[in-house]
């Protein structure tokens, strides 16, 4: 079964009422001559707790996708979209529904689903990223640029948006803006690495780590994630290894090998070994030069398996996500460290 961007987001994104705020360190939101958006930071939308019915339907959707029954998955996701309240489970389910429509070739329906969600959640970085990436796929470059810039304005350390913006500028023959975005990507990736090496709360670290799984394969992202491999918390280390499995470069292999050897639980060893295997497979595979990872040393993504709205190839998430959470939190991580099994989400 093809791997969906929104399926990955469903496994990684919050389902609580937490809000996201812009990092004051990089809220200028512009890029070269193409900057036309306001620099004022946006405050993230608050979401209600998911209802039991939403959790039930989410589980059905996941099971349907696991068995490649897209009709059943679509029906379950539509059911969630028609329920109340506006939880982030509902929001991510609508992202997922849009991705299914897109894969079926119905870009207009995918777009209308995202725009409908935008009316309900006007300051939601993940939505703006998916929307901007869909516009990019549709070659609607100005609309893509606006949405991706908005994602950065909402959440300045959301590196995938920088990578997709660089792709936008490359495809529209704007090398100066593309280079500026690459520089901003590198600067923001370094800041993310420092954040992961600091004493910020574990949920915030996990939120940052999981967003990096969509930032493309590059040395800058790898170095940021490596900072979290020595964290004292198992959940943080597991999420870092899971993200490296998706986007890491060979630079991370020695640390992952050491992590596997010293792992205190079998699941942590499993995810570290899987990350090493997937990194080696990427390194051995043919490079097609079409990846959208930002930075001069970014490694091109391989589009042979599945090109989603980001232009990245996403490997299977299930083995990677599992060891990232233990104790009272269930099995799957999300962007704020609140966890939910596969699936419904866990209770905060």
Buried (B, 14 or more C-beta within 10 A) or exposed (E): EBBBBBBBBBBBBBBBBBBBBBBEEBBEBBBBEBBEBEEEBBEBBBBBBBBEEBBBBBBBBBBBBEEEBBEBBBBBBBBBBEBEEBBBBBBBBBBBBBBBBBBEEBBEBBBEBBEEBBEBBBBBBBBBBBBBBBBBBBEBBEBBBBBBBBBBBBBBBBBBBBBBBBBBBBBBEBEEBBBBBBBBBBBBBEBBBEBBBEEEEBBBBBBBBBBBBBBBBBBBBBBBBBBBBEBEBBBBBBBBBBBBBBBBBBBBBEBBBEBBEEBEEEBBBBBBBBBBEBBEEBBEEEEEEBBBBBBEBBBBBBBEEBBBBBBBBBBBBEBBBBBBBBEEBBBBBBBBBBBBBBBBBBBB
